[in-house]
Amino acid sequence: MCRITKIPRMPPTRYKKKVCPSAVFDCCSRQTFFYAPNLQISTLLNMSFTRQHFTAGQQASVACSFPWSLRSTESANHWLSALICPGSVGTRSGQCAQPGSGVSGWPGGSTPSSKMPAQILVSMKNARKSSGIAATDQFQAVSTSPNDQVTNETAVFSSKPGPRKPESPEVESLRALLKANLSRETAPQALLERIRSRMHDHRD
Amino acid sequence: MANLTYKANSAQSRIFEQEFIPLLDAVYAFSYRLTGDRTQAEDLAQETFLKAWRFIERYAAETNAKAWLFRICRNAFINEWRSRQTQPRTRDIDDPAVKLLPVMDSPHNDRMGDEVMLAINALSEHFRTVILLDLEDFTYEEIAVILDIPIGTVRSRLHRARNILAKKLQVYGRSLGYNVQDNEDSEDAPNAV
């Protein structure tokens, strides 16, 4: 399974449903690949940017971080390996280097030959329609939200409560009004005694 | 072995007494505002604490006991209290307690005239819960975990609930010297849900 790092600033659910880099650069599935020998990397990325999978912010972040000066096939292969399958960079057994993929080696393994065409796996159509794979199957590469939720919960429950950040004066004024006028209910003593006696019952 | 169990129970009892019991008033007040009834609030608070006791081994000492208890309380309310409310209450007509019931069995009968309480009670349950947790000084992240909703939803609900309250309490708040403004039309609304 190709591991794809989670792109920040995107809510997990939205990212899961609408943005799937694996759908753009599908390096794990071999069903619907576009064979693009010696095609300029920038052209491919531009094509992929026209797809709906990337938001404007992600396009910008990828575009800004991509070294457009790289033109050679070798450099481009190296760079794309990091872009597409970060987990497989530096390993020959990376899943991007599947037989027939054309990307047979990466830095750390054998050096790609300059004669070897850059075969870049890009699905040109809507991934859900063209691959025949359920969208949810492809989205498994993305870290799922339940894990995030667990982490979040753990972080909140396992740490001491931090101080609340004050908000705008209007909000603070409204909060002060609400707090001052909200009756402070106190638990009856009988409730406390009842809880303590039931606690001992539970223990027994 | 028995000695170890006793020591574990002793440590758990100490955690319960030192960290949970001081929060009984806060949990009871939250329960009361959720259920709208003092008797039900007592039952809900009791159930919250008994559940906390039952699962106390999952709690790490000196961490966020308040958020933990409020989460249990809210879940207990969702799971059991709300389903109970849908069932009709039955009482024996010969029960003398029936004759002692007030004429209007309104949960907030004694709060009539209290503008703030009325305004909060008029909120829908989603908005009311978020506002009540905010007034307990929970952070957005804590509220999100307690209610099991995304933090953007917390922001959105809080923003809308505050706007509703500000609109209702604008005159009342100003008469008391508070700078309450209705920002409903402002463009800086948080993420919509």
Boltz contact constraints between the chains, C-beta under 6 A:
constraints:
  - contact:
      token1: [A, 153]
      token2: [B, 145]
      max_distance: 6.0
  - contact:
      token1: [A, 156]
      token2: [B, 67]
      max_distance: 6.0
  - contact:
      token1: [A, 156]
      token2: [B, 141]
      max_distance: 6.0
  - contact:
      token1: [A, 156]
      token2: [B, 142]
      max_distance: 6.0
  - contact:
      token1: [A, 156]
      token2: [B, 145]
      max_distance: 6.0
  - contact:
      token1: [A, 157]
      token2: [B, 64]
      max_distance: 6.0
  - contact:
      token1: [A, 157]
      token2: [B, 68]
      max_distance: 6.0
  - contact:
      token1: [A, 158]
      token2: [B, 60]
      max_distance: 6.0
  - contact:
      token1: [A, 158]
      token2: [B, 63]
      max_distance: 6.0
  - contact:
      token1: [A, 161]
      token2: [B, 64]
      max_distance: 6.0
  - contact:
      token1: [A, 164]
      token2: [B, 137]
      max_distance: 6.0
  - contact:
      token1: [A, 164]
      token2: [B, 139]
      max_distance: 6.0
  - contact:
      token1: [A, 170]
      token2: [B, 181]
      max_distance: 6.0
  - contact:
      token1: [A, 173]
      token2: [B, 178]
      max_distance: 6.0
  - contact:
      token1: [A, 173]
      token2: [B, 179]
      max_distance: 6.0
  - contact:
      token1: [A, 173]
      token2: [B, 180]
      max_distance: 6.0
  - contact:
      token1: [A, 174]
      token2: [B, 162]
      max_distance: 6.0
  - contact:
      token1: [A, 174]
      token2: [B, 166]
      max_distance: 6.0
  - contact:
      token1: [A, 174]
      token2: [B, 180]
      max_distance: 6.0
  - contact:
      token1: [A, 177]
      token2: [B, 173]
      max_distance: 6.0
  - contact:
      token1: [A, 177]
      token2: [B, 178]
      max_distance: 6.0
  - contact:
      token1: [A, 178]
      token2: [B, 116]
      max_distance: 6.0
  - contact:
      token1: [A, 178]
      token2: [B, 135]
      max_distance: 6.0
  - contact:
      token1: [A, 179]
      token2: [B, 135]
      max_distance: 6.0
  - contact:
      token1: [A, 181]
      token2: [B, 116]
      max_distance: 6.0
  - contact:
      token1: [A, 185]
      token2: [B, 28]
      max_distance: 6.0
  - contact:
      token1: [A, 185]
      token2: [B, 29]
      max_distance: 6.0
  - contact:
      token1: [A, 185]
      token2: [B, 32]
      max_distance: 6.0
  - contact:
      token1: [A, 186]
      token2: [B, 25]
      max_distance: 6.0
  - contact:
      token1: [A, 187]
      token2: [B, 24]
      max_distance: 6.0
  - contact:
      token1: [A, 187]
      token2: [B, 25]
      max_distance: 6.0
  - contact:
      token1: [A, 187]
      token2: [B, 28]
      max_distance: 6.0
  - contact:
      token1: [A, 191]
      token2: [B, 42]
      max_distance: 6.0
  - contact:
      token1: [A, 195]
      token2: [B, 46]
      max_distance: 6.0
  - contact:
      token1: [A, 195]
      token2: [B, 49]
      max_distance: 6.0
  - contact:
      token1: [A, 198]
      token2: [B, 50]
      max_distance: 6.0
  - contact:
      token1: [A, 199]
      token2: [B, 53]
      max_distance: 6.0
